Amino acid sequence: MLSMIRAIVRPEKVDNVLASLMDAGFPAVTKYAVAGRGKQRGIKIGEVTYDEIPKVMLMIVVDDADKEFVIKTIMGTARSGEKGAFGDGKIFVSGVESMYTVSSGLMETASSKVGV
């Protein structure tokens, strides 16, 4: 089975997370800019409240056997300091029913080389 991992991380952590994933053997990642807020409801600087904070979402599809390793790799690299801080991000995991390669039209399975 395949899992899709979506990690929302601080923009300043993205290069380190991508390097860690590459070093761990997971080079295939989709990256895009997002904005949002968590429990802290944005950030207030002086009299100005910023409802949406810029983040980056990384999306990677992996074999279920690799899921926990990839999650730990992302968490270890994206966390601020040893204990972390509000705004470090979130990781969402969902199952992937099927995956196709556009160029070949072939469906990939868990035993195939995985990549987005």
PEMORA-V169372 format. One record per residue. N is the residue number from 1. RES is the residue in one letter. PHI is phi in degrees with one decimal (999 if undefined). Layout:
N_RES_PHI, N_RES_PHI
This chain:
1_M_999, 2_L_-112.7, 3_S_-126.2, 4_M_-101.9, 5_I_-109.0, 6_R_-113.9, 7_A_-115.4, 8_I_-100.7, 9_V_-132.2, 10_R_-65.6, 11_P_-56.1, 12_E_-73.5, 13_K_-98.6, 14_V_-58.6, 15_D_-60.1, 16_N_-67.0, 17_V_-64.3, 18_L_-61.4, 19_A_-64.4, 20_S_-63.9, 21_L_-64.1, 22_M_-60.6, 23_D_-61.6, 24_A_-84.0, 25_G_95.4, 26_F_-123.3, 27_P_-81.1, 28_A_-84.2, 29_V_-140.1, 30_T_-102.3, 31_K_-128.2, 32_Y_-151.7, 33_A_-76.9, 34_V_-136.4, 35_A_-141.9, 36_G_-178.9, 37_R_-146.4, 38_G_-107.9, 39_K_-60.3, 40_Q_-74.0, 41_R_58.7, 42_G_89.4, 43_I_-141.0, 44_K_-111.9, 45_I_-121.1, 46_G_64.8, 47_E_-94.2, 48_V_-100.3, 49_T_-107.4, 50_Y_-101.6, 51_D_-71.1, 52_E_-116.7, 53_I_-105.3, 54_P_-67.5, 55_K_-139.5, 56_V_-127.6, 57_M_-103.4, 58_L_-109.0, 59_M_-124.4, 60_I_-142.3, 61_V_-109.7, 62_V_-135.8, 63_D_-64.1, 64_D_-55.9, 65_A_-63.8, 66_D_-97.1, 67_K_-55.7, 68_E_-63.2, 69_F_-63.2, 70_V_-65.4, 71_I_-60.0, 72_K_-64.3, 73_T_-64.2, 74_I_-64.7, 75_M_-59.9, 76_G_-64.8, 77_T_-92.0, 78_A_-84.2, 79_R_-71.0, 80_S_-85.5, 81_G_67.3, 82_E_-72.4, 83_K_-98.6, 84_G_81.6, 85_A_-150.3, 86_F_-54.2, 87_G_90.5, 88_D_-68.1, 89_G_126.5, 90_K_-140.2, 91_I_-126.8, 92_F_-116.3, 93_V_-126.0, 94_S_-142.1, 95_G_-74.8, 96_V_-113.2, 97_E_-69.9, 98_S_-157.5, 99_M_-146.8, 100_Y_-120.9, 101_T_-93.7, 102_V_-61.4, 103_S_-62.3, 104_S_-98.7, 105_G_77.6, 106_L_-87.4, 107_M_-84.1, 108_E_-98.4, 109_T_-118.4, 110_A_-60.0, 111_S_-83.3, 112_S_-80.0, 113_K_-68.8, 114_V_-94.0, 115_G_179.8, 116_V_-100.5
